[in-house]
Amino acid sequence: MGPHDTGGTLAPTRLPPAARSSGRTRSFADALEDVESTVAAVAVVLEGHVRRQVIVPLAVLVGVLAALVQALVVPPLHTGDETAHLDYAYQVWTGHLPVFEAGTVLTPDVGSVPPVQWVAQHPPLYYVLLAPVVGPMVDGGHLIGAVYAARLVNVLAVGLLVAVAAWATRRAFPGRSPLSGAVTGGIPPALVTALVVTATAWVARVGGSAYNDVLAALLTTWLFGLAASAIRSGLTWPRTVLLVVVSALCLGTRLHTMVMVGTMVGAVLIAALLPDRSAVAHPRRAARAWALALGVPLAVAAATGWFWLRNFRLTGSVTGGHPDWAADNLDRVARPVGEVVLDPAVWARLLAVFGHGPAPDAVVVLLLAVPALLAVIGTARAVIAAVRAVSGGAGPGIGPDTSRILIVAAGGLAVAATLAMQMMYTAGGGSPHPRYLLLVIAPLALVVARGLVELERFGPRALPWGIAAWCAVPLVDQALWIAVSAPRYAGTWPGAPLSVTGAWVAWGAACVCVAVAVTRLAAPRVVADPSASLAA
């Protein structure tokens, strides 16, 4: 191959100036040709950058559309949970907090009304944010409008969640390939993570309902990105303040976010205590670490301590749960923890975070087993490589490999602790539910994305088509869910036919966005030869 024969993968290679001029003084034409070559190389790089930058907005749009499908198909207040969440927001609007035994203030003629206020144990941040949306509409006699307004808030929050997940991935693993430092096929991991989050079925399902799970997932994902930034680049004062504030916001939304708060803050403190390899001393590092270690519990106590004390006063427990009432009225039965852990049905239910419901068992296995297997392979390779790099004489301190290990360990511990908490909750008579895993959607999606990146070992087109399959399976599953649910909900309220039509349109638009995203990823990637721009 000649110096200008690139095989369709590289921009034309420019010979060094000395080789072109053979010792003669460079002419104006030579210099002009060098400038044109450099501009062409930069244009190629910018074209690839722009093409990739479209992926995250497309992923955001897919997430919004998938959540919109859920919001349009399910009738207003179809579940008692949604009625209870909406009622909580309205009670906050009126200046009160709900009480479990007092039931709901809202008693609509349509939908489901719970016998008690069974979400009263949740801290009020989500409902404070939702109250100005819901309250005036309920007071004006537009209860159904209030339901759809609350759902729209969550639909938009899903788009923000996808964008924040992409940002958090860039903070955790900048470069091309997550966890390992290798450049494989040139697709940034943030793009893969964004598409994984947007295709997660239960992100859409709670995103199209008035539930507080999306806000909790958004805040824990933000916390994950902040912690990753602090681990990789150091604990600055602005990061310390943000970590303290976001930790308090997490605990102001759901109590179980304490798992992510504890693991992420703990990992940041470990990184801050390790000696720095750089020659620049940081005399204030200890002060920042102490500020974080003391600031988080103090901020949480100041922001929500009163609420947990209220729960304890009303129910006898900080969590505010009522297991006795659930056992008597919801047929909940306590079981030994070991029995719950060994029950395949419990695991299948919890890990159904990627399925909408009506898909055949084979599809469910595909959604669960394949990503898990790929994630195990990819994570094992990366962690082993990072451990070898750390133990191979790189020296003590916090470096790129150490930071990868800390981020992976913190994320894995958060997922494991969340699963353990759900096992204990189920053993005490609770019901396992896949939406509880959304609190750790950031590390969970990142591990799955790492598994999908392993497909690049089979060729440059394997990853884009693997992502296409990953996104297509939940979309097909959602189509099946629409087809099954629409006839069942047809007679429940007058707006059902129009809503279902809108849902099909939104679903079709989501499919188009996924197709465009995959086409962008699968297009041949042209890489400019560095020598072309360095020759001059």
C-alpha positions as CSV (number, residue, x, y, z in Angstrom):
1,M,0.0,0.0,0.0
2,G,1.3,3.5,-0.9
3,P,1.4,6.4,1.6
4,H,-1.9,7.6,0.3
5,D,-3.7,4.3,0.3
6,T,-5.6,4.2,3.6
7,G,-7.9,1.2,3.1
8,G,-10.8,3.4,3.9
9,T,-9.9,3.8,7.6
10,L,-7.3,6.5,7.7
11,A,-7.1,10.0,6.4
12,P,-4.2,10.5,3.8
13,T,-0.8,10.3,5.5
14,R,1.4,13.3,4.8
15,L,5.1,12.7,4.5
16,P,7.4,14.8,6.7
17,P,8.4,18.2,5.3
18,A,12.0,17.1,5.0
19,A,11.1,14.0,2.9
20,R,8.9,16.1,0.6
21,S,11.4,18.8,0.0
22,S,14.6,16.6,-0.1
23,G,16.5,19.2,1.7
24,R,15.3,22.2,-0.4
25,T,13.6,25.2,1.2
26,R,9.9,24.6,1.4
27,S,7.9,26.4,-1.1
28,F,4.7,28.3,-0.5
29,A,2.8,25.5,-2.3
30,D,4.2,22.9,0.2
31,A,3.1,25.0,3.1
32,L,-0.3,25.6,1.7
33,E,-0.7,21.8,1.1
34,D,0.3,21.1,4.7
35,V,-2.4,23.5,5.9
36,E,-5.0,21.9,3.7
37,S,-4.0,18.5,5.0
38,T,-4.3,19.6,8.6
39,V,-7.7,21.2,8.0
40,A,-8.9,18.0,6.3
41,A,-7.7,15.9,9.3
42,V,-9.4,18.2,11.8
43,A,-12.6,18.1,9.7
44,V,-12.6,14.3,9.8
45,V,-12.2,14.3,13.6
46,L,-14.9,16.9,14.1
47,E,-17.3,15.0,11.8
48,G,-16.9,11.9,13.9
49,H,-17.3,13.9,17.1
50,V,-20.5,15.6,15.9
51,R,-21.8,12.2,14.7
52,R,-21.3,10.7,18.1
53,Q,-22.6,13.7,20.0
54,V,-26.0,13.0,18.5
55,I,-26.3,9.7,20.3
56,V,-26.9,11.1,23.8
57,P,-29.7,13.4,22.7
58,L,-31.3,10.5,20.8
59,A,-31.0,8.3,23.9
60,V,-32.7,11.1,25.9
61,L,-35.5,11.3,23.4
62,V,-36.0,7.5,23.4
63,G,-36.2,7.6,27.2
64,V,-38.8,10.3,27.1
65,L,-40.9,8.6,24.4
66,A,-40.8,5.2,26.2
67,A,-42.0,6.8,29.4
68,L,-44.6,8.7,27.5
69,V,-46.0,5.4,26.2
70,Q,-46.5,4.3,29.8
71,A,-48.1,7.6,30.7
72,L,-50.6,7.4,27.8
73,V,-51.6,3.7,28.0
74,V,-52.2,3.3,31.8
75,P,-55.5,5.0,32.9
76,P,-55.3,7.8,35.5
77,L,-54.8,6.5,39.1
78,H,-54.9,2.9,37.9
79,T,-52.8,1.8,40.9
80,G,-53.3,2.6,44.5
81,D,-49.6,3.6,44.7
82,E,-50.0,6.4,42.1
83,T,-53.1,7.6,44.0
84,A,-51.1,7.7,47.2
85,H,-48.2,9.5,45.7
86,L,-50.5,12.1,44.2
87,D,-52.4,12.5,47.4
88,Y,-49.1,13.0,49.3
89,A,-48.2,15.9,46.9
90,Y,-51.6,17.5,47.4
91,Q,-51.4,17.2,51.2
92,V,-48.1,19.0,51.1
93,W,-49.7,21.7,48.9
94,T,-52.3,22.2,51.7
95,G,-49.6,22.5,54.3
96,H,-49.8,19.0,55.9
97,L,-48.0,15.7,55.9
98,P,-49.9,12.5,55.4
99,V,-50.5,9.9,58.1
100,F,-50.7,6.2,57.4
101,E,-53.9,5.5,59.4
102,A,-55.7,8.6,58.2
103,G,-55.8,7.4,54.6
104,T,-55.9,9.7,51.5
105,V,-57.5,13.1,51.2
106,L,-58.2,12.5,47.6
107,T,-61.1,10.1,46.9
108,P,-61.5,10.0,43.2
109,D,-64.4,8.3,41.5
110,V,-62.0,6.6,39.0
111,G,-59.0,4.5,39.5
112,S,-57.9,2.8,42.7
113,V,-57.9,4.4,46.2
114,P,-55.7,2.7,48.8
115,P,-57.3,1.9,52.2
116,V,-54.4,3.7,54.0
117,Q,-51.8,6.3,53.1
118,W,-49.1,3.7,52.4
119,V,-46.5,6.0,51.1
120,A,-46.6,8.3,54.1
121,Q,-43.2,6.9,55.3
122,H,-41.3,8.5,52.4
123,P,-39.5,11.8,53.0
124,P,-41.2,14.8,51.3
125,L,-38.7,16.2,48.7
126,Y,-40.4,14.7,45.7
127,Y,-43.8,15.8,46.9
128,V,-42.6,19.3,47.7
129,L,-41.4,19.6,44.1
130,L,-44.6,18.1,42.7
131,A,-47.0,20.1,44.9
132,P,-47.0,23.4,42.9
133,V,-47.9,21.3,39.8
134,V,-50.6,19.1,41.4
135,G,-52.2,21.4,44.0
136,P,-53.6,24.2,41.8
137,M,-55.1,21.7,39.3
138,V,-56.8,19.6,42.1
139,D,-58.1,22.8,43.7
140,G,-59.5,23.8,40.3
141,G,-61.4,20.5,39.9
142,H,-59.0,19.0,37.3
143,L,-57.9,15.9,39.1
144,I,-57.3,13.9,35.9
145,G,-55.3,16.8,34.5
146,A,-53.2,16.8,37.7
147,V,-52.4,13.1,37.2
148,Y,-51.1,13.7,33.7
149,A,-49.2,16.8,34.8
150,A,-47.5,14.8,37.5
151,R,-46.7,12.1,34.9
152,L,-45.3,14.6,32.5
153,V,-42.9,15.8,35.2
154,N,-41.6,12.3,35.6
155,V,-41.4,11.8,31.8
156,L,-39.2,14.8,31.5
157,A,-37.2,13.6,34.5
158,V,-36.4,10.4,32.6
159,G,-34.7,12.4,29.9
160,L,-32.7,14.2,32.5
161,L,-31.8,10.8,34.1
162,V,-30.4,9.5,30.8
163,A,-28.3,12.7,30.2
164,V,-27.0,12.6,33.8
165,A,-26.1,8.9,33.4
166,A,-24.0,9.7,30.3
167,W,-22.3,12.5,32.2
168,A,-21.6,10.3,35.2
169,T,-20.0,7.7,32.9
170,R,-17.7,10.3,31.4
171,R,-16.7,11.3,35.0
172,A,-16.1,7.7,36.0
173,F,-14.4,6.4,32.9
174,P,-13.3,9.0,30.5
175,G,-11.9,7.8,27.2
176,R,-13.0,5.0,24.9
177,S,-13.4,1.8,26.9
178,P,-14.9,1.8,30.4
179,L,-12.9,0.2,33.3
180,S,-9.9,-0.7,31.1
181,G,-7.9,2.0,29.5
182,A,-7.7,0.4,26.1
183,V,-9.0,2.0,23.0
184,T,-11.1,-0.7,21.3
185,G,-13.5,0.5,18.7
186,G,-13.6,4.2,19.4
187,I,-17.2,4.3,20.8
188,P,-17.1,6.3,24.1
189,P,-18.7,4.3,27.0
190,A,-21.0,7.2,27.9
191,L,-22.9,6.6,24.7
192,V,-23.4,2.9,25.5
193,T,-24.5,3.7,29.1
194,A,-27.0,6.2,27.9
195,L,-28.6,3.7,25.6
196,V,-28.7,1.0,28.3
197,V,-30.4,3.4,30.7
198,T,-32.9,4.5,28.1
199,A,-33.7,0.9,27.2
200,T,-34.3,-0.2,30.8
201,A,-37.9,-1.1,31.0
202,W,-38.6,0.0,34.5
203,V,-37.1,3.4,33.9
204,A,-40.0,3.9,31.4
205,R,-42.6,2.3,33.6
206,V,-42.0,4.5,36.7
207,G,-41.2,7.4,34.4
208,G,-44.7,7.3,33.0
209,S,-46.3,7.3,36.5
210,A,-46.4,9.6,39.5
211,Y,-43.8,7.8,41.5
212,N,-40.8,9.1,43.4
213,D,-38.4,6.5,42.0
214,V,-37.2,8.5,39.0
215,L,-36.1,11.5,41.2
216,A,-34.3,9.1,43.5
217,A,-32.5,7.5,40.6
218,L,-31.6,10.9,39.1
219,L,-30.1,12.0,42.4
220,T,-28.1,8.8,43.0
221,T,-26.8,8.9,39.5
222,W,-25.7,12.5,40.0
223,L,-24.0,11.4,43.3
224,F,-22.2,8.6,41.4
225,G,-20.8,11.0,38.9
226,L,-19.7,13.5,41.6
227,A,-18.0,10.7,43.6
228,A,-16.2,9.4,40.4
229,S,-14.9,12.9,39.7
230,A,-13.6,13.2,43.2
231,I,-11.9,9.8,43.1
232,R,-10.3,10.4,39.7
233,S,-9.4,14.1,40.0
234,G,-9.2,14.9,43.7
235,L,-11.6,16.1,46.4
236,T,-11.9,19.9,45.8
237,W,-14.0,22.2,48.0
238,P,-16.7,22.6,45.3
239,R,-16.9,18.8,45.0
240,T,-17.1,18.5,48.7
241,V,-20.0,20.9,49.0
242,L,-21.8,19.2,46.1
243,L,-21.3,15.8,47.6
244,V,-22.8,16.9,50.9
245,V,-25.7,18.7,49.3
246,V,-26.6,15.9,46.9
247,S,-26.3,13.3,49.7
248,A,-28.8,15.2,51.7
249,L,-31.1,15.5,48.7
250,C,-30.9,11.7,48.1
251,L,-32.0,11.0,51.7
252,G,-34.7,13.6,51.3
253,T,-36.3,11.4,48.6
254,R,-36.0,7.8,49.7
255,L,-34.4,6.2,52.7
256,H,-32.9,3.4,50.7
257,T,-30.7,5.9,48.9
258,M,-28.5,5.7,52.0
259,V,-26.8,2.7,50.3
260,M,-25.5,4.8,47.4
261,V,-24.7,7.7,49.8
262,G,-22.7,5.4,52.1
263,T,-20.7,3.6,49.4
264,M,-20.0,6.6,47.2
265,V,-18.9,8.9,50.1
266,G,-16.9,6.0,51.6
267,A,-15.0,5.5,48.3
268,V,-14.3,9.2,48.0
269,L,-12.9,9.3,51.6
270,I,-10.7,6.2,50.9
271,A,-9.3,8.0,47.7
272,A,-8.7,11.1,49.7
273,L,-6.8,9.3,52.4
274,L,-4.5,7.6,49.9
275,P,-1.2,9.4,49.2
276,D,-1.0,11.4,46.0
277,R,1.5,10.4,43.4
278,S,1.8,13.9,42.1
279,A,4.7,16.1,43.2
280,V,2.2,18.8,44.3
281,A,1.4,18.7,47.9
282,H,-2.2,19.2,49.1
283,P,-2.1,20.4,52.7
284,R,-5.9,20.9,52.7
285,R,-6.8,17.4,51.6
286,A,-7.4,16.2,55.1
287,A,-9.6,19.2,55.8
288,R,-11.7,18.4,52.8
289,A,-12.0,14.8,53.8
290,W,-13.1,15.7,57.3
291,A,-15.6,18.3,55.9
292,L,-17.1,15.5,53.8
293,A,-17.1,12.9,56.5
294,L,-18.8,15.2,59.0
295,G,-20.8,17.3,56.5
296,V,-22.8,14.5,55.0
297,P,-24.4,13.2,58.3
298,L,-24.8,16.7,59.6
299,A,-26.6,17.8,56.4
300,V,-28.8,14.8,56.3
301,A,-29.7,15.3,60.0
302,A,-30.4,19.0,59.4
303,A,-32.5,18.4,56.2
304,T,-34.5,15.2,57.1
305,G,-33.7,14.3,60.7
306,W,-37.0,15.8,61.8
307,F,-38.8,13.5,59.4
308,W,-37.2,10.3,60.6
309,L,-38.0,11.3,64.2
310,R,-41.6,11.8,63.1
311,N,-41.7,8.4,61.6
312,F,-40.3,6.9,64.8
313,R,-42.9,8.8,66.9
314,L,-45.8,7.7,64.7
315,T,-44.8,4.1,63.9
316,G,-42.1,3.1,66.3
317,S,-39.5,2.7,63.6
318,V,-37.4,5.2,61.6
319,T,-38.5,3.5,58.3
320,G,-42.1,4.2,59.1
321,G,-43.2,0.8,57.8
322,H,-46.3,-1.2,59.0
323,P,-45.4,-4.9,58.5
324,D,-48.3,-6.0,60.8
325,W,-50.9,-4.2,58.7
326,A,-49.4,-5.6,55.5
327,A,-49.5,-9.1,56.9
328,D,-53.1,-8.8,58.0
329,N,-54.4,-7.0,54.8
330,L,-52.1,-7.8,51.9
331,D,-51.4,-11.5,52.7
332,R,-47.7,-10.8,53.3
333,V,-45.9,-13.6,55.0
334,A,-42.6,-13.4,56.7
335,R,-40.0,-16.0,55.6
336,P,-36.4,-17.0,56.6
337,V,-33.8,-14.9,54.8
338,G,-32.1,-18.1,53.6
339,E,-35.3,-19.3,52.0
340,V,-35.8,-15.9,50.2
341,V,-32.2,-15.9,48.9
342,L,-32.6,-19.4,47.4
343,D,-36.0,-18.6,45.9
344,P,-35.6,-18.2,42.0
345,A,-38.9,-16.4,41.8
346,V,-37.6,-13.6,44.1
347,W,-34.5,-13.1,42.0
348,A,-36.5,-13.2,38.7
349,R,-38.8,-10.6,40.1
350,L,-36.0,-8.3,41.3
351,L,-33.9,-8.6,38.2
352,A,-36.8,-8.0,35.9
353,V,-35.7,-4.3,35.7
354,F,-35.1,-4.8,31.9
355,G,-38.5,-6.3,31.1
356,H,-42.0,-4.8,30.6
357,G,-43.8,-8.0,31.5
358,P,-45.6,-9.8,28.7
359,A,-42.5,-11.1,26.9
360,P,-41.9,-14.9,26.7
361,D,-39.6,-16.6,29.1
362,A,-36.9,-16.8,26.4
363,V,-36.9,-13.0,25.9
364,V,-36.7,-12.5,29.7
365,V,-33.7,-14.8,29.8
366,L,-32.1,-12.8,27.0
367,L,-32.7,-9.6,28.9
368,L,-31.2,-10.9,32.1
369,A,-28.6,-13.6,31.3
370,V,-26.8,-12.2,28.3
371,P,-26.0,-8.8,29.8
372,A,-25.1,-10.3,33.1
373,L,-22.7,-12.8,31.5
374,L,-21.1,-10.1,29.3
375,A,-20.9,-7.8,32.4
376,V,-19.1,-10.5,34.4
377,I,-16.6,-11.2,31.6
378,G,-15.9,-7.5,31.0
379,T,-15.7,-6.5,34.6
380,A,-13.4,-9.4,35.5
381,R,-11.0,-8.6,32.7
382,A,-10.9,-5.0,33.6
383,V,-10.5,-5.4,37.4
384,I,-7.8,-8.1,36.9
385,A,-5.9,-5.7,34.5
386,A,-6.2,-2.8,36.9
387,V,-5.1,-4.9,39.9
388,R,-2.0,-6.1,37.9
389,A,-1.2,-2.5,37.0
390,V,-1.4,-1.4,40.6
391,S,0.6,-4.3,41.9
392,G,3.1,-4.2,39.1
393,G,5.3,-1.4,40.5
394,A,3.2,1.6,39.8
395,G,3.8,2.8,43.4
396,P,1.4,3.6,46.2
397,G,-1.2,6.3,45.9
398,I,-4.3,7.2,43.9
399,G,-3.6,6.8,40.2
400,P,-5.8,5.8,37.2
401,D,-5.8,2.1,38.0
402,T,-6.5,2.6,41.7
403,S,-9.3,5.0,40.9
404,R,-10.9,2.4,38.5
405,I,-10.8,-0.2,41.2
406,L,-12.3,2.1,43.8
407,I,-15.2,3.2,41.4
408,V,-15.9,-0.4,40.4
409,A,-15.8,-1.6,44.0
410,A,-18.0,1.1,45.3
411,G,-20.6,0.5,42.5
412,G,-20.5,-3.2,42.9
413,L,-20.9,-2.9,46.7
414,A,-23.9,-0.5,46.2
415,V,-25.6,-3.0,44.0
416,A,-24.9,-6.0,46.3
417,A,-26.0,-4.0,49.4
418,T,-29.3,-3.0,47.6
419,L,-30.0,-6.6,46.7
420,A,-29.2,-7.7,50.3
421,M,-31.6,-5.0,51.6
422,Q,-34.3,-6.2,49.3
423,M,-33.8,-9.8,50.4
424,M,-34.2,-8.7,54.0
425,Y,-37.3,-6.6,53.1
426,T,-38.9,-9.6,51.4
427,A,-38.0,-11.9,54.2
428,G,-39.9,-9.5,56.6
429,G,-43.1,-9.8,54.5
430,G,-42.3,-7.2,51.8
431,S,-42.7,-7.7,48.1
432,P,-39.7,-7.7,45.8
433,H,-39.9,-5.2,43.0
434,P,-37.6,-4.4,40.1
435,R,-38.1,-0.7,40.5
436,Y,-36.1,-0.7,43.7
437,L,-33.0,-1.4,41.7
438,L,-33.3,2.0,40.0
439,L,-31.6,3.5,43.0
440,V,-28.4,1.8,41.7
441,I,-29.1,2.3,38.0
442,A,-25.8,4.1,37.5
443,P,-23.4,1.3,38.4
444,L,-25.9,-1.3,37.1
445,A,-26.1,0.2,33.6
446,L,-22.4,0.9,33.6
447,V,-21.6,-2.8,34.2
448,V,-24.0,-3.8,31.5
449,A,-22.4,-1.3,29.2
450,R,-19.0,-2.7,30.0
451,G,-20.3,-6.2,29.1
452,L,-21.6,-4.9,25.8
453,V,-18.2,-3.3,25.0
454,E,-16.8,-6.9,25.1
455,L,-18.6,-7.4,21.8
456,E,-16.0,-5.3,20.1
457,R,-13.6,-8.2,20.3
458,F,-15.7,-9.8,17.6
459,G,-15.4,-7.0,15.1
460,P,-16.0,-3.3,14.7
461,R,-19.7,-3.7,13.9
462,A,-20.4,-6.2,16.8
463,L,-21.0,-3.5,19.4
464,P,-23.4,-1.3,17.4
465,W,-25.5,-4.3,16.5
466,G,-25.3,-5.6,20.1
467,I,-26.7,-2.3,21.3
468,A,-29.4,-2.5,18.6
469,A,-30.5,-5.9,20.0
470,W,-30.3,-4.6,23.5
471,C,-32.6,-1.7,22.7
472,A,-34.9,-3.7,20.4
473,V,-35.8,-6.3,22.9
474,P,-37.4,-3.9,25.5
475,L,-39.1,-2.0,22.6
476,V,-40.7,-5.2,21.3
477,D,-41.6,-6.1,24.8
478,Q,-43.2,-2.7,25.3
479,A,-45.1,-3.2,22.0
480,L,-46.5,-6.5,23.4
481,W,-47.4,-4.8,26.6
482,I,-49.3,-2.1,24.7
483,A,-51.1,-4.7,22.6
484,V,-52.1,-6.7,25.8
485,S,-53.0,-3.7,28.0
486,A,-54.9,-1.5,25.5
487,P,-58.0,-3.8,25.3
488,R,-58.0,-4.3,29.0
489,Y,-58.0,-0.6,29.7
490,A,-60.3,0.4,26.8
491,G,-63.5,0.7,28.8
492,T,-62.0,2.2,32.0
493,W,-62.1,5.8,31.0
494,P,-63.3,7.8,27.9
495,G,-59.9,9.0,26.8
496,A,-58.4,5.5,26.4
497,P,-58.7,5.2,22.6
498,L,-57.0,8.5,21.9
499,S,-54.3,7.9,24.5
500,V,-53.5,4.4,23.1
501,T,-53.2,5.9,19.6
502,G,-50.7,8.5,21.0
503,A,-48.8,5.7,22.7
504,W,-48.3,3.8,19.4
505,V,-47.1,7.0,17.8
506,A,-44.6,7.6,20.6
507,W,-43.5,4.0,20.4
508,G,-42.9,4.3,16.7
509,A,-40.9,7.5,17.1
510,A,-38.7,5.8,19.8
511,C,-38.0,3.0,17.3
512,V,-37.0,5.5,14.7
513,C,-34.6,7.2,17.2
514,V,-33.0,3.9,18.1
515,A,-32.5,3.1,14.4
516,V,-30.9,6.4,13.8
517,A,-28.6,6.0,16.8
518,V,-27.5,2.5,15.8
519,T,-26.9,3.8,12.2
520,R,-24.7,6.5,13.6
521,L,-22.7,4.0,15.7
522,A,-22.4,1.4,12.9
523,A,-21.2,3.9,10.3
524,P,-17.5,3.3,9.3
525,R,-15.4,5.4,11.6
526,V,-12.7,7.4,9.9
527,V,-9.7,8.2,12.0
528,A,-7.3,10.9,11.0
529,D,-3.6,9.9,10.9
530,P,-1.8,11.9,13.5
531,S,1.2,12.2,11.3
532,A,-0.8,14.3,8.9
533,S,-1.2,17.1,11.4
534,L,2.2,16.6,13.1
535,A,4.2,16.6,9.9
536,A,4.1,20.4,9.7
